[in-house]
Amino acid sequence: ELESKTPLERYHQLMTIMTHLLSQSQKLRDINNIEDDKIIHLLRTNHICRHLASLAMRPYPITTTERTSAHANNNRACNVASNDTVSRTKRTIIEWFLSSILTIKLFEKINTSMLLVDEPSLPLIRKIASLWPILLELPPLPSIPSSSSNGAEIYHISMIIPAYGENGKLLQTQLQNHFEKCDCPQHIEVIVVDANPTSNDSHSNELDKSNDLKSVIDDIVQKNKNQETIHSTTGKRWGDLRYVPFTQGGGRGPCMNYGAAVANGCILTFCHLDTKLPSHWDSKICDLLELQGRCQYYYPDKNHRSLAKKENGRANACAFSFGIDTSKQGLLTSFSSQDSGYYPPGIKAVETTANLRTHLYSLPYGDQVISVPTNIFKFIGGFPDQCLMEDYELVGLLRKRSALFDNLEYLKIISGQPALCSPRRWQKFGVLFVTYMNSKFVNLYAGGLSADDLYCKYYGRSPPKRYSRLSPWEIEMESLLQSQ
């Protein structure tokens, strides 16, 4: 998305799409005559326009010879922003938008500019800049109707489990654990997104059918349909359980976005297949994200409502504390029988340091079960369409929003029992090696190494093949333009 088109090209795409979507009687070249509310509504509700506006407004590298021109244009851009009639709050964010992104980066370490500086005469760019604070505001917390407009049931939580070449028996064990630790499974939708669905067919002659993902899901779904219960003593069952094959390639980021696109829950909970959830995990997630006061009847145990809440702020996402499953059963989920049952020395130190990072900096990773309200996840664009470090990017964006809005938004870490990830990486490679490599790869990525190159270094093979170089929203945009 960043490399295929320049910000100016994205600007022209945005003009084309908005011209198509707005009333034909209003020409977009007369942008100043179009009511702000119409532009705000379009940019806040149409995800294609929102993507294009973000890409058009982003900073981009410039050469040394362009710096003087950019500096002169920066003054013009500031004057444009100050001449617009905006409130004090809006002006503060516009000043931040210009000064922190432009002035600091232009004249210190990174040579960058943006269309607002280089092309301040573009009317739509000026309009978006003046409306930027409003466009940044998150949508309100969702309500839970009994059904959607198309008749589909709406669930409190959609738990999305990405899988690639995973063991069906492990999935069955994990789903049983998630079910037993869940307070209200009838309000939970479970979506297993299989990024390697062909393995279920290609190995059907070699493997027991009970060991592939689709067969495991089909078996549990059949029990649900027959009104049989997974847990015979409670009579509870999942609200829905689906196996979704994902054939577009590209890695875990696109895989989880695909799961989110077909989900019907008000909250999206992304859970790695080898992660165990803590007791009352669904109640804790919903309580923290405060779904319009429904905690009163949703949570059977009032003690769960003791979770800390910040005054005058809202959680835009949450995650559990970090833990490693060193139980007897957990140590048996190794990559090979040779490592089965092995307890890696120093593994508790990994937990301690990871939780220091998590709680001090609100910096969880994907194996800590990140949960985001569905409308917020879609509003901010979901995971980046990349094969690795998608969780790092999403959390980084949420933390930047928290810093920009002075903690009126925040990513909250749920205290108490942690989510437990499998120890199999540490069993295979050792604590020191895994810790060193994780730190090294995060630094390489932060230093500018692409996700695809990082994947090659991390796994020693080519990144997952993509069947389209366009992101899903770009494919939708092309289809929309062709239909004109």
C-alpha positions, -999 to 999 in steps of 0.1 A, spaced: 0 0 0 28 24 9 51 16 -21 26 9 -49 13 45 -52 26 79 -42 5 101 -18 -4 123 -47 -17 93 -67 -37 83 -36 -51 118 -35 -64 115 -70 -78 81 -63 -96 96 -33 -110 124 -55 -123 99 -80 -139 77 -53 -155 106 -35 -168 121 -68 -184 87 -74 -200 85 -39 -211 120 -35 -241 135 -52 -235 139 -89 -248 175 -87 -218 185 -65 -185 186 -82 -156 178 -60 -135 206 -73 -160 229 -55 -150 212 -22 -153 243 -2 -190 244 -11 -197 209 2 -209 207 38 -183 194 63 -208 169 77 -210 152 43 -173 148 40 -169 137 77 -197 111 72 -181 97 41 -146 95 55 -158 80 88 -181 54 73 -165 44 40 -134 23 47 -120 28 11 -121 66 15 -106 63 50 -76 42 37 -70 66 8 -72 97 30 -46 82 55 -23 73 26 -27 107 10 -19 125 43 10 104 54 46 117 55 70 105 28 108 107 23 123 136 4 158 143 -9 181 168 6 175 192 -23 138 192 -15 142 202 21 144 240 15 113 240 -6 95 218 20 105 242 48 91 272 29 59 253 21 56 243 58 50 279 68 23 281 41 7 249 54 6 263 89 -10 294 77 -36 274 58 -44 254 90 -46 285 112 -69 303 87 -95 276 90 -122 282 116 -115 254 141 -118 250 178 -89 252 202 -89 214 205 -88 210 168 -60 235 164 -40 217 190 -41 185 171 -34 202 138 -4 219 153 7 185 165 0 170 131 23 196 114 50 202 140 56 167 153 54 149 120 70 176 98 92 200 117 109 175 140 114 149 112 123 174 85 152 191 104 165 163 126 171 127 115 146 119 88 139 139 57 102 138 52 74 159 38 37 156 30 11 168 5 -1 194 30 34 210 28 43 203 -8 8 209 -24 -10 232 1 -33 245 -27 -50 211 -31 -85 218 -17 -94 184 -4 -60 181 15 -67 214 32 -102 203 41 -91 170 55 -64 187 76 -90 210 91 -113 181 99 -85 158 111 -94 158 148 -130 148 141 -119 121 117 -96 107 143 -124 102 169 -132 66 175 -168 54 169 -190 49 199 -190 16 218 -212 -9 201 -246 -21 213 -257 -58 210 -289 -62 191 -305 -96 190 -299 -99 153 -283 -79 124 -302 -62 96 -297 -93 74 -311 -117 101 -277 -130 113 -273 -134 150 -250 -109 168 -226 -124 193 -209 -106 222 -174 -119 212 -160 -134 180 -129 -154 189 -107 -157 158 -81 -185 158 -56 -184 129 -41 -217 120 -15 -229 95 -6 -266 94 -17 -271 130 -26 -303 147 -64 -310 149 -60 -328 183 -43 -297 197 -72 -275 184 -97 -299 201 -78 -297 234 -76 -259 232 -113 -254 223 -122 -276 253 -101 -254 276 -116 -222 262 -150 -236 267 -145 -247 303 -130 -213 312 -158 -194 295 -188 -180 315 -213 -176 287 -202 -197 256 -237 -193 241 -227 -156 234 -194 -165 218 -187 -172 181 -155 -192 174 -140 -188 139 -110 -211 130 -93 -196 100 -73 -223 82 -45 -206 61 -35 -240 47 -68 -258 40 -54 -280 12 -34 -300 39 -67 -315 51 -72 -331 17 -36 -338 5 -27 -357 37 -61 -375 41 -45 -409 32 -17 -404 56 -33 -389 87 -62 -400 108 -91 -378 98 -97 -370 134 -64 -351 134 -72 -324 108 -88 -291 116 -119 -294 95 -128 -328 109 -125 -315 145 -147 -285 138 -172 -306 119 -175 -330 148 -181 -303 174 -205 -285 151 -225 -317 147 -228 -320 184 -241 -285 186 -267 -292 159 -278 -323 177 -282 -303 209 -255 -324 225 -233 -306 250 -195 -304 251 -197 -300 289 -224 -324 300 -227 -310 336 -236 -274 325 -257 -279 294 -239 -250 277 -226 -249 241 -209 -224 218 -231 -198 202 -214 -207 169 -183 -226 158 -171 -223 122 -142 -236 101 -132 -210 75 -107 -218 48 -84 -189 38 -68 -194 3 -56 -158 -5 -22 -163 12 0 -135 26 5 -148 62 -12 -142 95 -22 -106 91 -44 -112 60 -56 -144 76 -69 -127 108 -84 -98 88 -103 -124 68 -117 -139 100 -127 -105 112 -145 -98 79 -168 -128 83 -173 -123 121 -207 -113 137 -195 -104 172 -193 -70 188 -158 -77 200 -130 -94 181 -107 -116 202 -76 -129 184 -63 -160 200 -33 -180 187 -41 -217 185 -14 -227 210 -26 -202 236 -47 -211 267 -72 -186 280 -76 -178 317 -108 -184 338 -138 -161 330 -119 -148 300 -151 -136 282 -164 -118 312 -131 -100 318 -129 -88 281 -164 -75 280 -162 -59 314 -131 -40 305 -144 -28 272 -176 -17 289 -203 -27 264 -229 0 272 -234 -12 308 -245 -47 299 -221 -59 327 -250 -58 351 -266 -90 337 -238 -105 317 -214 -114 344 -225 -140 370 -197 -132 394 -197 -96 406 -160 -99 416 -150 -95 379 -162 -59 380 -133 -49 402 -111 -44 371 -95 -9 372 -110 18 350 -95 51 342 -114 83 347 -126 102 316 -111 76 293 -120 45 273 -102 13 265 -97 10 227 -84 -25 232 -73 -50 258 -50 -80 263 -41 -104 290 -9 -106 310 18 -129 295 23 -164 307 39 -197 295 22 -230 300 47 -250 321 21 -275 333 27 -312 327 2 -310 298 17 -278 284 52 -292 283 39 -321 262 29 -298 233 64 -296 219 74 -295 182 90 -329 185 88 -360 208 125 -354 217 116 -321 235 83 -334 250 81 -328 287 114 -307 288 113 -277 311 136 -250 297 157 -234 324 151 -196 328 116 -197 313 101 -179 343 125 -150 338 110 -147 303 75 -143 319 87 -117 344 105 -95 319 77 -98 293 51 -87 319 73 -57 330 72 -46 293 35 -53 290 24 -34 321 48 -5 321 45 3 284 11 -12 275 29 -32 249 14 -67 245 21 -91 216 -3 -114 197 1 -144 220 -15 -123 248 -49 -125 231 -56 -89 218 -93 -79 219 -107 -49 200 -144 -38 196 -153 -47 160 -163 -12 149 -130 2 163 -110 -26 146 -126 -18 112 -123 20 118 -86 19 123 -81 -5 93 -75 -38 111 -42 -56 110 -17 -45 83 -18 -68 53 16 -84 61 29 -118 70 47 -109 102 47 -82 130 10 -75 123 4 -75 161 33 -51 167 19 -26 141 -16 -27 155 -5 -23 191 18 5 180 -10 24 163 -33 21 194 -4 33 216 2 63 193 -35 72 196 -32 70 234 -3 94 234 -19 118 209 -51 120 229 -33 123 263 -45 89 275 -82 95 268 -79 63 249 -58 35 262 -48 -1 257 -56 -19 289 -38 -50 302 -62 -73 321 -47 -81 355 -50 -115 372 -45 -148 355 -25 -146 323 -30 -161 289 -6 -190 286 13 -196 254 29 -229 245 66 -234 256 75 -252 225 97 -225 210 118 -223 242 119 -261 244 133 -264 209 158 -235 208 164 -226 244 156 -195 265 187 -174 257 185 -180 219 148 -173 216 151 -141 238 180 -129 217 164 -136 184 131 -120 194 148 -88 205 170 -88 173 141 -92 150 120 -65 167 149 -41 164 155 -51 127 118 -44 119 118 -11 139 149 -2 119 132 -5 86 135 -42 75 103 -52 57 80 -79 70 87 -102 41 125 -99 46 121 -104 83 100 -136 76 128 -149 54 153 -144 82 131 -157 110 119 -189 92 146 -194 67 122 -196 38 103 -174 14 73 -155 28 38 -169 22 27 -164 -14 1 -137 -21 -24 -144 -48 -30 -107 -53 -6 -78 -47 -36 -56 -38 -51 -54 -4 -88 -64 -1 -100 -28 1 -79 -20 -31 -96 -49 -49 -130 -35 -38 -120 -1 -50 -110 -14 -84 -143 -32 -87 -162 0 -77 -143 21 -103 -149 -5 -130 -186 -5 -123 -189 32 -131 
